[in-house]
């Protein structure tokens, strides 16, 4: 069974090697409030929750015990290798097309002048 929010906060704080007082200071709380949060006897506000998530740099779902995965979910479009040129807005497609035409013309000109060296990786 996944841990509760108070348990997660305690584990994260201890893993970071800080005291309740130090964490309370970071979150603009008093030490007694932090103690009650970790015991589960005080609820936290949305603002406090977001401060905790930001401070520990963890996904909200992990803090809430909805997952044990501490990595942020990945979106397919975040992986640039999966974006198709056709999926890009027109102005990006036009820029890519213009650059490809420029490089093609440059290659053709250097090839015609005998200045192209296929063994040179900077070509």
Residue frames as a rotation matrix with the C-alpha (Angstrom) as fourth column:
UNK 1
0.582 0.813 0.000 0.00
0.813 -0.582 0.000 0.00
0.000 0.000 -1.000 0.00
UNK 2
-0.031 -0.581 0.813 1.27
0.503 -0.712 -0.490 3.49
0.863 0.394 0.315 -0.85
UNK 3
-0.599 -0.287 -0.747 2.33
0.798 -0.289 -0.529 5.84
-0.064 -0.913 0.402 1.88
UNK 4
0.568 0.806 -0.166 0.25
0.810 -0.583 -0.058 8.79
-0.143 -0.101 -0.984 3.01
UNK 5
0.582 -0.301 0.756 1.20
0.207 -0.843 -0.496 12.42
0.787 0.445 -0.428 2.38
UNK 6
0.800 -0.313 0.512 2.47
-0.600 -0.455 0.658 12.91
0.027 -0.833 -0.552 5.97
UNK 7
0.656 -0.570 0.495 4.62
0.247 0.782 0.573 9.76
-0.714 -0.253 0.653 5.65
UNK 8
0.537 -0.446 0.716 5.99
0.802 0.007 -0.597 10.94
0.261 0.895 0.362 2.30
UNK 9
0.731 -0.245 0.637 6.87
-0.223 -0.968 -0.116 14.35
0.645 -0.058 -0.762 3.71
UNK 10
0.764 -0.443 0.469 8.67
-0.469 0.118 0.876 12.78
-0.443 -0.889 -0.118 6.66
UNK 11
0.575 -0.545 0.610 10.58
0.605 0.786 0.131 10.35
-0.551 0.294 0.781 4.41
UNK 12
0.577 -0.330 0.747 11.59
0.611 -0.432 -0.663 13.10
0.542 0.839 -0.048 1.98
UNK 13
0.797 -0.256 0.548 12.67
-0.470 -0.832 0.295 15.44
0.380 -0.493 -0.783 4.78
UNK 14
0.685 -0.541 0.488 14.76
-0.239 0.466 0.852 12.74
-0.689 -0.700 0.190 6.43
UNK 15
0.556 -0.467 0.687 16.29
0.793 0.546 -0.271 11.70
-0.248 0.695 0.674 3.10
UNK 16
0.598 -0.293 0.746 17.28
0.274 -0.800 -0.534 15.32
0.753 0.524 -0.398 2.53
UNK 17
-0.183 -0.720 -0.670 18.84
0.880 0.184 -0.438 15.40
0.438 -0.670 0.600 5.99
UNK 18
-0.649 0.027 0.760 16.93
-0.168 -0.980 -0.108 18.41
0.742 -0.198 0.641 7.32
UNK 19
-0.910 0.322 -0.263 14.97
0.341 0.215 -0.915 18.95
-0.238 -0.922 -0.306 10.52
UNK 20
0.039 0.990 0.138 11.27
0.999 -0.040 0.002 19.73
0.008 0.138 -0.990 10.83
UNK 21
0.360 0.054 -0.931 12.27
0.403 -0.909 0.103 23.25
-0.842 -0.412 -0.349 11.81
UNK 22
-0.673 -0.672 -0.309 14.39
-0.040 -0.383 0.923 23.72
-0.739 0.633 0.231 8.68
UNK 23
-0.722 0.486 0.493 11.59
0.675 0.335 0.658 22.43
0.155 0.807 -0.570 6.45
UNK 24
0.284 0.853 -0.439 9.07
0.909 -0.385 -0.158 24.62
-0.304 -0.354 -0.885 8.27
UNK 25
-0.054 -0.400 -0.915 11.28
0.090 -0.914 0.395 27.65
-0.994 -0.061 0.085 7.58
UNK 26
-0.935 -0.325 0.142 11.51
0.137 0.041 0.990 26.75
-0.328 0.945 0.006 3.89
UNK 27
-0.497 0.831 0.251 7.71
0.758 0.274 0.592 26.49
0.423 0.485 -0.765 3.71
UNK 28
-0.700 0.163 0.696 7.06
-0.297 -0.952 -0.077 29.61
0.650 -0.260 0.714 5.82
UNK 29
0.502 0.796 -0.338 5.45
0.015 0.383 0.924 27.58
0.865 -0.468 0.180 8.60
UNK 30
0.165 -0.453 0.876 6.18
-0.976 -0.205 0.078 27.28
0.145 -0.868 -0.475 12.31
UNK 31
-0.752 -0.616 -0.235 7.81
-0.574 0.787 -0.225 24.10
0.323 -0.034 -0.946 13.63
UNK 32
-0.637 0.564 0.526 4.69
-0.246 0.497 -0.832 22.96
-0.731 -0.659 -0.177 15.50
UNK 33
0.404 0.778 -0.480 2.62
-0.734 -0.036 -0.678 23.16
-0.545 0.627 0.557 12.29
UNK 34
-0.057 -0.523 -0.850 5.24
-0.884 0.422 -0.201 21.10
0.464 0.741 -0.486 10.48
UNK 35
-0.911 -0.261 0.320 5.18
-0.401 0.747 -0.530 18.54
-0.101 -0.611 -0.785 13.28
UNK 36
-0.181 0.936 0.303 1.37
-0.333 0.231 -0.914 18.27
-0.926 -0.266 0.270 13.10
UNK 37
0.390 0.259 -0.884 1.51
-0.917 0.016 -0.399 17.94
-0.089 0.966 0.244 9.28
UNK 38
-0.472 -0.678 -0.564 3.97
-0.704 0.674 -0.221 15.04
0.530 0.293 -0.796 9.57
UNK 39
-0.886 0.217 0.410 1.81
-0.194 0.629 -0.753 13.39
-0.421 -0.746 -0.515 12.25
UNK 40
-0.764 0.632 0.128 -1.23
0.409 0.323 0.853 13.76
0.498 0.705 -0.505 10.02
UNK 41
-0.230 0.693 -0.684 -3.16
0.918 -0.079 -0.389 15.84
-0.323 -0.717 -0.618 12.55
UNK 42
-0.018 0.210 -0.978 -3.08
-0.104 -0.973 -0.207 19.04
-0.994 0.097 0.040 10.47
UNK 43
0.549 0.261 0.794 -4.30
0.750 0.265 -0.606 19.32
-0.368 0.928 -0.051 6.92
UNK 44
-0.542 -0.755 -0.368 -2.27
0.426 -0.624 0.655 21.38
-0.724 0.198 0.660 4.48
UNK 45
0.398 0.648 -0.649 -3.52
-0.242 -0.609 -0.756 24.00
-0.885 0.458 -0.085 2.09
UNK 46
0.870 -0.050 0.490 -3.10
0.476 0.341 -0.811 23.76
-0.126 0.939 0.321 -1.66
UNK 47
0.755 -0.616 0.225 -0.45
-0.457 -0.740 -0.494 26.48
0.471 0.271 -0.840 -1.48
UNK 48
0.267 -0.656 0.706 1.49
-0.838 0.204 0.506 24.55
-0.476 -0.727 -0.495 1.18
UNK 49
0.597 0.020 0.802 1.18
0.199 0.965 -0.171 21.34
-0.777 0.262 0.572 -0.85
UNK 50
0.927 -0.231 0.295 2.59
0.263 -0.156 -0.952 23.06
0.266 0.960 -0.084 -3.94
UNK 51
0.525 -0.774 0.353 5.48
-0.826 -0.563 -0.005 24.47
0.203 -0.289 -0.936 -1.90
UNK 52
0.300 -0.375 0.877 6.29
-0.459 0.749 0.478 20.95
-0.836 -0.546 0.052 -0.68
UNK 53
0.760 0.040 0.649 6.17
0.478 0.643 -0.599 19.51
-0.441 0.765 0.469 -4.19
UNK 54
0.858 -0.448 0.251 8.37
-0.088 -0.610 -0.787 22.34
0.506 0.653 -0.563 -5.48
UNK 55
0.475 -0.702 0.531 10.81
-0.868 -0.273 0.415 22.15
-0.146 -0.658 -0.739 -2.58
UNK 56
0.097 -0.418 0.903 11.40
-0.265 0.864 0.428 18.41
-0.959 -0.281 -0.027 -2.97
UNK 57
-0.350 -0.190 -0.917 11.08
-0.912 -0.156 0.380 18.55
-0.216 0.969 -0.119 -6.79
UNK 58
-0.881 0.163 0.444 8.65
0.142 0.987 -0.081 15.64
-0.451 -0.008 -0.893 -6.88
UNK 59
-0.707 0.705 0.056 5.47
0.003 -0.077 0.997 14.96
0.708 0.705 0.052 -8.87
UNK 60
-0.377 0.669 0.640 2.22
-0.910 -0.397 -0.121 15.74
0.173 -0.628 0.758 -7.06
UNK 61
0.551 0.622 -0.556 1.00
-0.542 0.774 0.328 12.17
0.634 0.120 0.763 -7.66
UNK 62
-0.189 -0.694 -0.695 4.02
0.310 0.629 -0.713 10.83
0.932 -0.350 0.096 -5.75
UNK 63
-0.875 -0.144 0.462 3.40
-0.326 -0.531 -0.782 13.18
0.358 -0.835 0.417 -2.81
UNK 64
-0.072 0.961 0.266 -0.26
-0.988 -0.104 0.110 12.12
0.134 -0.255 0.958 -2.70
UNK 65
-0.475 -0.182 0.861 0.66
-0.472 0.878 -0.075 8.42
-0.742 -0.442 -0.503 -2.69
UNK 66
0.618 0.762 -0.191 -1.01
-0.543 0.238 -0.805 7.79
-0.568 0.602 0.561 -6.05
UNK 67
0.825 -0.461 -0.326 2.26
-0.025 0.547 -0.837 6.41
0.564 0.698 0.440 -7.44
UNK 68
0.730 -0.673 -0.118 5.62
0.300 0.161 0.940 5.30
-0.614 -0.722 0.320 -6.16
UNK 69
0.180 -0.628 0.757 7.32
0.970 -0.017 -0.244 6.69
0.166 0.778 0.606 -9.28
UNK 70
0.222 -0.167 -0.961 9.20
0.535 -0.803 0.264 9.88
-0.815 -0.572 -0.089 -8.44
UNK 71
-0.839 -0.522 0.154 9.74
0.400 -0.399 0.825 10.86
-0.370 0.754 0.544 -12.08
UNK 72
-0.319 0.720 -0.617 7.47
-0.544 -0.672 -0.503 13.26
-0.776 0.175 0.606 -13.90
UNK 73
0.366 0.480 0.797 5.22
0.430 0.673 -0.602 11.72
-0.826 0.563 0.040 -16.53
UNK 74
-0.730 -0.645 -0.227 6.63
0.032 -0.363 0.931 12.07
-0.683 0.673 0.286 -20.02
UNK 75
0.482 0.842 -0.243 4.61
-0.202 -0.164 -0.966 13.29
-0.853 0.514 0.091 -22.93
UNK 76
0.419 -0.306 0.855 5.33
0.775 0.611 -0.161 11.89
-0.473 0.730 0.493 -26.38
UNK 77
0.807 -0.063 0.587 5.85
0.389 -0.690 -0.610 15.34
0.444 0.721 -0.532 -27.86
UNK 78
0.811 -0.578 0.084 8.57
-0.440 -0.510 0.739 16.04
-0.385 -0.636 -0.669 -25.24
UNK 79
0.056 -0.784 0.619 10.75
0.297 0.605 0.739 13.49
-0.953 0.142 0.267 -27.02
UNK 80
0.114 -0.001 -0.994 11.85
-0.649 -0.757 -0.074 15.46
-0.752 0.653 -0.087 -30.05
UNK 81
-0.880 -0.474 -0.027 12.66
-0.338 0.586 0.736 12.31
-0.333 0.657 -0.676 -31.98
UNK 82
-0.553 0.732 0.399 8.94
0.692 0.670 -0.271 11.50
-0.465 0.126 -0.876 -32.19
UNK 83
0.163 0.617 -0.769 7.82
-0.053 -0.773 -0.632 14.83
-0.985 0.144 -0.094 -33.65
UNK 84
-0.007 -0.073 0.997 7.10
0.946 0.323 0.030 14.66
-0.324 0.944 0.067 -37.34
UNK 85
-0.920 -0.368 -0.137 7.90
0.294 -0.875 0.384 17.70
-0.261 0.313 0.913 -39.44
UNK 86
-0.574 0.767 0.286 4.34
0.294 -0.133 0.947 17.58
0.764 0.627 -0.149 -40.76
UNK 87
0.232 0.668 -0.707 3.07
0.917 0.093 0.388 18.04
0.325 -0.738 -0.591 -37.18
UNK 88
-0.550 -0.539 -0.638 4.95
0.723 -0.690 -0.039 21.33
-0.419 -0.483 0.769 -36.77
UNK 89
0.445 0.667 -0.597 3.36
0.258 -0.734 -0.628 24.73
-0.858 0.125 -0.499 -37.39
UNK 90
0.876 0.009 0.483 3.77
0.482 -0.058 -0.874 26.14
0.020 0.998 -0.055 -40.89
UNK 91
0.812 -0.571 0.124 6.47
-0.540 -0.814 -0.215 28.69
0.224 0.108 -0.969 -40.00
UNK 92
0.201 -0.755 0.624 8.71
-0.563 0.433 0.704 25.94
-0.802 -0.493 -0.338 -38.55
UNK 93
0.442 0.010 0.897 8.17
0.544 0.792 -0.277 23.74
-0.713 0.610 0.345 -41.61
UNK 94
0.962 -0.064 0.266 9.00
0.183 -0.574 -0.799 26.70
0.203 0.817 -0.540 -43.85
UNK 95
0.572 -0.797 0.194 12.18
-0.800 -0.492 0.343 27.44
-0.178 -0.352 -0.919 -41.88
UNK 96
0.127 -0.502 0.856 13.30
-0.134 0.846 0.516 23.80
-0.983 -0.180 0.040 -42.06
UNK 97
0.662 0.186 0.726 12.54
0.647 0.345 -0.680 23.68
-0.377 0.920 0.108 -45.78
UNK 98
0.943 -0.323 0.078 14.47
-0.248 -0.840 -0.483 26.93
0.222 0.437 -0.872 -46.36
UNK 99
0.310 -0.866 0.391 17.46
-0.778 0.006 0.629 25.63
-0.547 -0.499 -0.672 -44.44
UNK 100
0.235 -0.179 0.955 17.42
0.292 0.950 0.107 22.33
-0.927 0.254 0.275 -46.33
UNK 101
0.884 0.108 0.455 17.33
0.468 -0.198 -0.861 24.22
-0.003 0.974 -0.225 -49.67
UNK 102
0.754 -0.654 0.063 20.23
-0.656 -0.753 0.041 26.42
0.020 -0.072 -0.997 -48.51
UNK 103
0.109 -0.741 0.663 22.34
-0.515 0.528 0.675 23.40
-0.850 -0.415 -0.324 -47.54
UNK 104
0.486 0.130 0.864 21.46
0.548 0.725 -0.418 21.58
-0.680 0.677 0.281 -50.77
UNK 105
0.969 -0.123 0.214 22.52
0.094 -0.615 -0.783 24.61
0.228 0.779 -0.585 -52.85
UNK 106
0.514 -0.824 0.239 25.71
-0.821 -0.392 0.414 24.99
-0.248 -0.409 -0.878 -50.80
UNK 107
0.159 -0.409 0.899 26.53
-0.051 0.906 0.421 21.31
-0.986 -0.112 0.123 -51.28
UNK 108
0.722 0.183 0.667 25.88
0.612 0.283 -0.739 21.52
-0.324 0.942 0.092 -55.03
UNK 109
0.917 -0.392 0.074 28.06
-0.322 -0.837 -0.443 24.64
0.236 0.382 -0.893 -55.35
UNK 110
0.263 -0.858 0.442 30.94
-0.807 0.056 0.588 23.13
-0.529 -0.511 -0.678 -53.38
UNK 111
0.293 -0.083 0.952 30.65
0.267 0.964 0.002 19.88
-0.918 0.254 0.305 -55.34
UNK 112
0.911 0.114 0.396 30.71
0.412 -0.210 -0.887 21.79
-0.018 0.971 -0.239 -58.65
UNK 113
0.728 -0.664 0.169 33.77
-0.626 -0.745 -0.230 23.81
0.279 0.062 -0.958 -57.56
UNK 114
0.336 -0.608 -0.719 35.55
0.163 0.790 -0.591 20.66
0.928 0.081 0.364 -56.39
UNK 115
-0.420 -0.500 0.757 35.75
-0.578 -0.496 -0.648 22.00
0.700 -0.710 -0.081 -52.83
UNK 116
0.585 0.695 0.418 33.60
-0.778 0.336 0.532 19.34
0.229 -0.636 0.737 -51.18
UNK 117
-0.579 -0.780 -0.239 35.55
-0.598 0.605 -0.526 16.82
0.555 -0.162 -0.816 -49.08
UNK 118
0.409 0.859 -0.307 33.33
-0.406 0.473 0.782 13.89
0.817 -0.195 0.543 -48.02
UNK 119
0.030 -0.474 -0.880 35.95
0.663 0.668 -0.338 12.77
0.748 -0.573 0.334 -45.45
UNK 120
-0.901 -0.319 0.294 35.67
0.044 -0.741 -0.670 16.09
0.432 -0.590 0.682 -43.56
UNK 121
-0.410 0.793 -0.451 32.88
0.909 0.398 -0.126 15.82
0.079 -0.461 -0.884 -40.93
UNK 122
-0.423 0.248 -0.872 32.45
0.299 -0.870 -0.392 19.62
-0.855 -0.427 0.293 -40.85
UNK 123
-0.997 0.048 -0.057 31.31
-0.069 -0.308 0.949 19.65
0.028 0.950 0.310 -44.49
